[in-house]
Amino acid sequence: MGELKEKIKGNTNEAIGEMKQKSNDPEMRQEGREQETKGKAQQLKGEVEGALGNDV
Protein backbone atom coordinates (compact mmCIF):
# COMPACT_ATOMS: atom_id res chain seq x y z
CA MET A 1 0.00 0.00 0.00
CA GLY A 2 2.91 2.37 0.73
CA GLU A 3 4.04 2.02 -2.86
CA LEU A 4 0.80 3.42 -4.24
CA LYS A 5 0.68 6.20 -1.65
CA GLU A 6 4.21 7.37 -2.49
CA LYS A 7 3.53 7.26 -6.23
CA ILE A 8 0.37 9.35 -5.82
CA LYS A 9 2.17 11.91 -3.65
CA GLY A 10 5.00 11.97 -6.18
CA ASN A 11 2.66 12.57 -9.12
CA THR A 12 0.92 15.35 -7.21
CA ASN A 13 4.16 17.11 -6.28
CA GLU A 14 5.47 16.82 -9.83
CA ALA A 15 2.29 18.34 -11.28
CA ILE A 16 2.20 21.21 -8.78
CA GLY A 17 5.91 21.83 -9.29
CA GLU A 18 5.47 22.03 -13.05
CA MET A 19 2.65 24.55 -12.64
CA LYS A 20 4.71 26.72 -10.28
CA GLN A 21 7.56 26.78 -12.81
CA LYS A 22 5.28 28.64 -15.23
CA SER A 23 5.06 31.59 -12.84
CA ASN A 24 6.66 34.97 -13.55
CA ASP A 25 8.07 35.01 -10.00
CA PRO A 26 11.65 33.62 -9.89
CA GLU A 27 11.21 32.39 -6.31
CA MET A 28 8.05 30.53 -7.28
CA ARG A 29 9.82 28.96 -10.27
CA GLN A 30 12.62 27.75 -7.98
CA GLU A 31 10.09 26.37 -5.52
CA GLY A 32 8.43 24.57 -8.42
CA ARG A 33 11.71 22.97 -9.51
CA GLU A 34 12.33 21.79 -5.96
CA GLN A 35 8.81 20.42 -5.62
CA GLU A 36 9.06 18.59 -8.93
CA THR A 37 12.35 17.02 -7.81
CA LYS A 38 10.73 15.97 -4.54
CA GLY A 39 7.93 14.36 -6.53
CA LYS A 40 10.38 12.40 -8.65
CA ALA A 41 12.09 11.15 -5.48
CA GLN A 42 8.75 10.06 -4.06
CA GLN A 43 7.99 8.20 -7.28
CA LEU A 44 11.32 6.40 -7.04
CA LYS A 45 10.70 5.54 -3.40
CA GLY A 46 7.34 4.04 -4.35
CA GLU A 47 8.95 1.95 -7.07
CA VAL A 48 11.62 0.68 -4.67
CA GLU A 49 8.98 -0.16 -2.06
CA GLY A 50 7.05 -2.07 -4.69
CA ALA A 51 10.11 -3.99 -5.79
CA LEU A 52 11.00 -4.89 -2.21
CA GLY A 53 7.48 -5.77 -1.19
CA ASN A 54 6.92 -2.70 1.00
CA ASP A 55 9.59 -3.90 3.44
CA VAL A 56 11.47 -0.59 3.25
Secondary structure, DSSP 8 states (H G I E B T S, - for coil): -HHHHHHHHHHHHHHHHHHHTTSS-HHHHHHHHHHHHHHHHHHHHHHHHHHHTS--
